Amino acid sequence: MRELLLGLRLLLGSGRGTRVRFLLMAVGGSLGVCCLAFVLTIPAILDARDGRAGDRAPVRFSGAPKYDRTVVLVRSDPHGAKPFHRVFLALGSDDRPEAPPGLQALPKPGEVFVSPALHDQLEREPALKGLLPGRERGLIAPSGLTDPNELYAYVGTEHSELTGFGATRALKSFGTGYPPVPAVEPSTLDILRFTLATLVLLPLGVFLSVCARLSAASRNRRLAALRLLGLSVKGTQRVNAAETVVAALVGAILGVGEYWVLNQVVSRTGLPGLKWYPDDGALPASTLAICLLGCPALAWFVGRASARAAATQPLNTRRTAVPRAPRMWGGLLLVTGLGIVVGYCATGFTDNPAQSSGVNTLLVPLGVLFTGLGLVLTMPLLSYALARRLARTGSLTLNLAMRRNEVEPGSAMRVVTGLVLLVFSASLAQGVLVEEGQILRSKSPSQEYGLSLSDLSEEQQDRLRDIPELSATAMVMEPPFDAEDEGPRIPARALVATCGQLGKLVRRVEGCVDGQVLRLTDPAVTEEPIAPSVVRLKQGDRRKDLRIDVPARKVRYSGYDVTSVDTPVLYPPSKLPAGAVPTAGTLVLASASDPETVRTVLDRIGTLVPTAEVDPVGINIDALQQITVIETLLALGMIMGLVIGVAAFLVSVTDRAVERRPQVTALALMGARPRTLRRVQSAQVVLPLALGLGLALVTGKLAESSYLVTGGGEIFWDGAGVPLLVLAAVGVLVAAVIGTFPLVGRRIDPELIRRD
């Protein structure tokens, strides 16, 4: 206890420089704790969403519903790029299940309860009310919604309105204990946790260690003086740890407060595809314990370790003896990680690449983790080796710069490691996005959307065809179904499109001629017997029939796996009567299949025809939402990693400027020009940083490739993100050069040397 009090007295009475250092440590620690709290709370936010989704999920009886029971029918349709959920309920005469969360009672026939977001949407798009037969009677409380932006409704109706649907079932209760569609799949969530840990927690540990070791040289000299005055070794270490622990504790309290403010703001504004209630982001007791106890504990161990040299060898510290070279343990860890990573990359060149199963699920993350940690711990060794090699050159600038790095190789780690880890983690995050894209996105370059022609007016059809993002449009004409005429041959359906439009809807077309009715054949699909049919057209107020014959001339085409182009006849638009449109059929729209374009097209369709049912062929709206959430969380992790990396650099550079003022002043008094000193200070940072960034680019791409190989997708070697990573590395180098300029001041203060 005496040593702790002594450490606090030294903290408060050692001048303005010590107080500034303490402030830097506390503010830096608060930033790190805030990011830590955010990362640890993300799974809790997703669990809260899934928990409410599971609590409201209807539990249904199997078999056809009876009239005396309450029945339920669930409809989930896309409204733009967002899912729109409607739960139709018809109360039974005998049983009345308890109301779902968010409602006081089940809706009666003609009553509609909507979410606040849907209520606002109905005011902007009154046509949506056609999907909700009845009168709005109230809003669903937050306990019955996954997030504030959800479009959800409970619709009360009569039994006769629901018994005609095959999906109608008798309702037993609400609450299945698991969500029908989780916000993020459990396997993906595990990957996301590991990636966020690499993106944020690994740089965060480095950053907190940096904050705990600010002004290490001057602090070590002060501790060595205490040791020479008779303080024990452990007592000297405790004196140093007292300052770091107090700073970490103050920073942890500030960081928790910063997180609370950030949670209140971000939860209300929302992120792309992700919004939550403020209570979902409240810090649980375990996270509070990690932030308020774990960070000071880390500072305690770092403080004791950093004071070991001053406590055990005080004379060497006071006389600034040359420290010994860094050890090889960090290099061994890096080599071990790279060995695992490269081994899995090598399996990608074989016919049987490694899969993410069994022991591989442990070894791949372990290899990535060892590589990242080894990259951190190898930086002092690399800086030392580089300094010894370049210090032998005849350049005065390199000689001065590298001799200082040779004496203090650990300073390079504190200054540049955060930025190096950022580049390494960015490559790994890119690999996660590539793999999720292979799983959730369509492999076809074209995405189709089907809308029933009976739901659309001629004006709406024209407006839909004018959507800028569309690459092609077509119509499928359906003959009326007649059970009495049903035979061995299928009545012909016709695709109304030109050869150019057909070519944009399929992979390949051979032998197509515009202006002729043609038979469509796909060699990969077995042909079925087709019979001529009659489709009905609407031409203004008139109705007329159009006979569709099966032509002899064939057109070969290669279609996509999931498509609307499965009709046997290609009918040219020029042969349709002027102004005539089919009364039954589908309007087919096509665009590029990347998620951003798909979301944009669905949003435009939802704006133009809000009540029409849209069939996004082969795509799952929930999967589209899931990849949006994943991209948002990874982007958030990248932003936090960037903040931590930049903060670590700025704090280290500021501390380095204060620590090296005596050396810079001594060189200036000996005649070194300011321009030379600036080059020296820049070289001391930029050269180790350039080496570290180059190593981070290589190891990051290897870690990404090992992850992609074991992921089981078609892409093993992602080269698309390399230019962006190289550009980011160059930007980091430029920022580092600019950050070193203020280290050399205009005024020479000899008092600094006297104090030293």
C-alpha positions, 0 to 999 in steps of 0.5 A: 500500500505504501508503494501505491501511495508513493506512486500516486504522490509522484503522479500528482507532484511530478510536474505538468509533463507527468499530468499531461502523460496521465491525461493521454493515458486516460483518454487513450484508454477510454477510447479503447474501452469504448471500442471494446464495449461496442465489440462485446455488446454486438452479439448481445444486440443480435441475441436480443433481436433473435430472442424477440423474434422467437418469442413472437413466432406462432406455434401451430398445430399440424393438419387442417384447422378446425372452425372452433380453433384460432387459426393463423396465416403468416405472409412474408413479402419483400417491400423494396429490399426489406421484408414485410411480415403480416400475421393474419389471425381468425379467432376461434369460438372455443380457445383464445391463445394469449396475445403475442409480445407487443399486443394486449389482446389478439386482434378481432376481425377488421382490426389491424395492429402495425409496427411504428415503422409500418405506420409511418410507411402507410402514411407515405404509401397509402396504397399499402393499406390494400395489403392490410384489410381492416382498420388500424387499431394500435401499434405493436410495442417494442417487445414484439419487434426485432428492431425499430425499422421492422415492417410487421403487422397483425391482421384480424379476419374471419375464418372464411378468409383464411381456410382457402390457403394451404399454409393456414394452421390452427394456432397453439401459442406464441413463442418457439424459443428460437427465431424463424430467421436469425439476424445472422446464422450461428456459424456466420456469427462465430466467424464474425466474432473472430473477425471482429476480435482480429479487427478490434481486440488485437489492435486494442490490446496493443493500444492499451499497452502503448498507453500504459507505457507512455514516456517509458524512458523518463519513467524508467530513470525516475524508477531507477532513482527510487531503486537506488534510494533503497526501494525494493524491486517489487516496490519499484514495480508497484510504484510504476503500476500504480500510475498505469492502473489509476490511468486505466481505471479512469479511462475505463470509467470514461470509456463506459460513459462514452459507450453509453452516449454512443449507444444512445445516439447510434441506436436511434440513428441506426446503421445500414441494415441494422438498428436496435433499441437502446436497451439492447445495447445496455452493457451486461454485468460481464462486459462491465466487469471486463471493462472496469476490471480487465483493463486496469488488470492489463495495465497492472501487468504491463506496468510491472513488466515495463518497470522490471529493467529499471528495478533490477538494473537501475545503474544501467537505466540511469547511465542509459546503457545499450539494451540487449537485442530483441529476442526471437520468440516473436519471430517463432510465433510468426513462423508458426502462424505462417506455417499453418496458413501457408499449409492450408493455402497449399491445399487450394492447389490440389484436387481436394482442398481442406474443408472447414470441419474437424480439427481445421475449425481450430487450426485455421483461426489459430494460424491467423491469430498466431500470424497476427500476434507474431506480426506484432511481436516481430516488429522490434526484431525487424526494426533492430535488424533494419537499423543495424543494416542501414546504419552502416551506410554513408548517409548522415540521415540514415545513420542518425535515424537507425542508430536511435532505432537500434538502441530503442527497437521497442519504440517502433512497435509502439508507434507503428504496430497499430497501423500494421495490424489495421492493414493485416485485419483489413485483408482478413475482413475482406476474405469474410465478405468474399466468402459470405458473398459466395454463400448468400449472393446469386452466382448468376450475373443476372437477377430477375424479378417477377410481378403478376400482370393482373396486379399492374396497370399499363401505366405501372408496367411502363414505369417499371420498365423505365427503372434505370438499373434494369438490363432487360424486360420481358413478359410471360403470357399464361394460358387460362387453366382449364381442368377439363382440357388437361391432357398429356401435353402442356399448354404452351406458355410464351415469352414476349421478348426480342432476341436482344432481350432474350440474350440478356436473360440467359447465358447464351442464345444460338439461331434467334431471329427477330420477328418470328415465333420460335421454339425455345430449347435448352439442351440441359433440360429434357423437352416435354410435349407441348400443345398449342394454347390460347391466351387472352389479351386486353386491348383497351376495353376490348378482350380478344384471344391470341392463339399460340402455336408450337413452331417447328424452328428451334432456338437453342439457349443456355439458361441460368439455374433459377430463371423465369425463362422456362417457357417453350415459345418465344413470341416477338413483341411486334406480333402483338396487337397494338396496345394489347397486353396479356390479362394473365402472366408475369412481367419479368425484369432483370438487373445485375445480381450484386446486392447493391443493385438488387436492393436499389431495384427492389426499393424502386419497385416498392416505391412504384407499386407498393401493393404488388407481390414481387418474386425476386427469382432465386433470392432470399430477402432474409439472406439479403438482409443478413449480408447487409448486417454482416457488411455493416458490422465488418465496416463498423469493426474496420472503423473502430480498428482504424480509430484505434490504429490512428489513436495509437499512432498519434499517442505514440508520436506525441509521447515520442516527441516529448521523450526525444526533445533532449536528443533533438536539442543536443543534435541541434546544438551540435549543428544539425539543420532542422531539415536534416532533423526532420528527415531523421525523425521521419526515417525513424518511423517510416522505414520500420512502418514500410517494412511492417506494412509490406509484411502485413500485406503479404501475411494478410493475403495469406491468412485471407486465402487460407480462410477462403480455401477452407470455406469451401467456396469457388474463390480461393485467391481474391486479388480484387482487394489488393489495389485498395490495400496497397493504396491504404498502406501508401496512405498510412505511410504519407500520414506517418511522414506528416505526423513526424514533422512536428517533432522538430521545433523551431526554438532550441531549449538547452534547459532540456539537456541540463534536466536530462 
